[in-house]
Amino acid sequence: MTNLNAEYFFQTLRYAAITSLLGLALCLALGVGPYKPFLALVEICFLLYFLHALFAKKSIPILILYVLVIPIIFFGLHYFVSDTHHHKESERNLVAFMAIAGLIPFLNLSAHLGAILRQIILFLIMSISLMQSFAIIVFKSPFGFFNNPHLACLFVIMVIILGVYYFLTNSKKHEIYVAYFLILNSLILLFYFSSWVGLCSLLGSVIIMIISKSNRNFYIVTWCLLVFLIGVLLSVDFSRSGNAEIENIVNSNSFSITDERLIIWKDSWQMQLESSRENWFFGHGFGGFRKNFSDHSSFNNTISFVFPHNFILEILYNNGILALLIFLTGFIHLILKLQKKYRSSQDIIFLLAIALLVSVFIFGFLTLPLLSKYNSYSLAFVTGFCVWVIMRRVHANE
């Protein structure tokens, strides 16, 4: 394929992917329209794009990893959207965010299309935020989250991070005002939900950005946000899990620990201590925690917990300490790689990637099982985005 044909091929795929992602985001955000054709087209575009890149570039081993990551993400995303038996509205809202997040890599397009696309994404984020605020004021509950403050807070945190990104990379005056609105509105919603899981997710991303960024003004802003979040976090009643049945069990048994997660962590660690040396190294296999935890639970089988709300304890019990070390090494390596890229290029998009990755990781860590569709697909999507950002810059430097 000649250089001219290759460039035309890439341009066509890029425009098709952008159009498909926009259609997918609109359909899912509004809850109407045939979203599956858009999803299928997105998958095809990304597959073709990276298969072509595999043969066009010299760095074959890295590109193979990249080519494998992207199809898996969208293959998983397809099943994530298709499975609508449980929490249909929650999935729709989360996938709407994921579709919008999928547009972020195209923000740096040099053509006129990049500026138009940036405004469209900004409009989508703002409209969805306004919809959620309206629902809370009028209906006393956000759209599509089934009164789950943690899931709602994850959505709000993503909007805060994207708002900060727009503020730091603004090219027009109105973008500053919109970014201010997104950040302020989302902080109010965060205070309204009072989800300590959501607050911890945002705290983690703020702390990692303070460590990564070396700008005096940025330090001041992030430290102010950190103090605000800590203040809100201290006002949260940790004994309130949002589940009346769990709260009644905790209160009736006079547990010394009143937080649901800490009780589960204590029981999980006690179960781990009873494991054999072989199980410490290689684990009990997938499903081991689900099978054995009922015999060690302080909730007396009244409520059946099938995961410990803690990735470390979950991987340690199911897969052993070797798998846990591999998992943590991979995650830490990705964070350090993004930090290194940011310090060498000073490109804000690396900070955005770090913030998204840390927030989604902490949220999933405290709320969901590692291999849950609600965690795996969103975490895989953000991880794939981080890998995309790193690889994109590597190719740009070649």
C-alpha positions, 0 to 999 in steps of 0.5 A: 500500500502506497503512502498516499493510499495508507494515509487515505485509509487511516483518514477514512477509518478515523472519521468512521470511528469518530462518527460511530463513537458519537452515535453510540454515545448519543444513543446510550446517553439518551437511552434511545436509538439502535446503538448496536450497529454503531458499536459493531462499526466501532469494533471493525474500525479499531480492528482494521486500524490496528491490524494495518498499524501492525504491518506498517510499524517496526515495533512489532512486539509492542503493537501486538500487545496493543492490537490484542488489547483493543479488540478484547475491550470492544468485544467485552464492551459488546457483551457488556451492552448486550447483557441487559437483564440486570441494571439495564439503566446503570449499564447504559449510563456507564457505557455512555461514559465509556463511549465518550471517554473513547473519543478523548484520544481524538481530541488532539487532531490537528485538522478542523475536525478536532476542534469540532469534535472537542466541542461535541464531546464537551456538549455531551458531557455537559448535557448528561451532567445537567440531566443528572442534576435535574433528575436529582432536584425533581425526582430525588434520584439520578437517572439510571443508577437505582439509588446506588450512590457509589455508581452515581459517584463514579460517573460524577468523578469521571465528569470532574476529571474530564472537566479539569482536562478541559480547563487545563487545555482550553482553547476558547473562553467559553470552554473555561466557563463550561469547565468551571460549571462541570467541576462545580456541579460535580462537586455539589453532586459528590457532596450530595451523594456522600459516597466514601467510595467515590470520594476515595476514588477521587482522592486517589487520583488527586494525590497521584496528580499532585505527585506527578505535576510540578506546577505551582498553580496546579499544586494550589488548586489540587491541594484545595481540592484535596482539603475539600474532599478530606473534609467531605470524607470526614463528614460521611457516616461509614456505618451507613452502607446504603443497604438497610439489611446489612445495617440492621445486622451490624447494629443488632450484633454490636460489631466492634467494626461498623463498616461493611467492607472492614468486616468482610476484609477481617473475615477474608483475611482470617479465611486466608490465614487458614489456607495451606502453604500451597494455596498461599502460593497458587491460590484456591482457583477461580471461584474459591472465595465464592465457594468458601467464604460463607463458612467464615462470614460474620453475617451468618449467611443472612447475606451471601457475599461472593467477593471481598470488596478488595482486589488484593484479598480476592486475587490472593485467595483465588490465585495466590501470591504469585498472581497478586505480585504480577497484577500489582507489578503490571498496574504500578508499571503502567502508572510509572510509565505514564508519569515518565511520559508526562515528565518528558513531554509535559502533555496533560493527556498523560495526567488525564490517563493517570487520573482515569486509571486510578479513579476507576481502579480504586472504585472497582477495588472497593465496590466490585469483584475483579472479574465482574463485568461492571469492573472488568470492562470499564477498567479494561477500557481505561487501561486500553486508553492508557496503553493507547496514549503511551503507544501513540506518543511512542509512534509519534516520536519514531 
